Amino acid sequence: MVVGNLSLIAHIYHQTLSQSASIVSVFAWTYAIATPLLALSTNRFNKRSLFLTLLAVFLAGTLLSAFTPSLPIFLFSRVMTASVAGLMESLMSVIAYQLATTDQQRSMLVAWIYTGLSIASVVGNPLGTFIANLWRWQDAFIMVAIITVLATVVATNLIPKDLVNEPASFKEQLVLFSDRRIQLAIVFAICSAGMIFGYYTYIHSLIHQTLGFSLTALSLVLLLLGVLDVLANQLSGRLAAKNGMKRLRPFYVLDLVLLALF
């Protein structure tokens, strides 16, 4: 909702586009710092109850974003949502891992989780931009709040109450970071996030102002990006189930070439 409407948000708070980019930075930094800390400190809690609590906090932050009177409060609302968004994403993967019975099923379930996030981008990003241009950018956040309520109802009914809980101490969890594969995965995630947040922060102005596409065409371009994202997530799930890391190497090379051309 923010990246698609950053210029509108900047205008209402009397900020330049560069100054308003701090809204994305605040979300990203909070997401990056809070997610591992919360994951380490909440692993003793019941996963279902924790997930529903996180959804409630996310809902409160989204509503605050929709009705905030000033930029500082808006930034605070983004901190609220960012502090729980990453942990919700992690919890979904853990719950999927516990519900799956085979490695292949686990790979595909995780792929479907990220496909769900991509579908949200496919529908949410252009729809949020459309709503903001039709009414107000605040109405896009109200839409997210309504979807969050629906997601909470669905999660309440679908997530089992008897999920296995295997608490571990801080030390036992931190040992994971000594694994070279975990270290490489973290580096991959940092580089990918840096690339994605970099161009998504300014993608609205790049497509509309620099490249000269109309606002209607902008929504279609964002929709196309989202569709490709969905397809890529499904492909990644199939690759992960069949010696994924080795088969991903040519895709990383292709990524480098495409980004260099971009």
Buried (B, 14 or more C-beta within 10 A) or exposed (E): BBBBBBBBBBBBBEBEBEEBBBBBBBBBEBBBEBBBEBBEEBBEEEBBEBBBBBBBBBBBBBBBBBEBEEBEEBBBBBBBBBBBBBBBBBBBBBBBEBEBEEEBBBBBBBBBBBBEBBBBBBEBBBBBBBBBBEEBBBEBBBBBBEBBBEBBEEBEEEBEEEBEEEEEEEEEBEEEEEEEEEEEEEEEEEEEEEEEBEEBBBBBBBBBEEEEBEEEEBBEBBBEBBBEBBEBBBEBBBBBBEEEEEEBEEEEEEBEEEEEEE
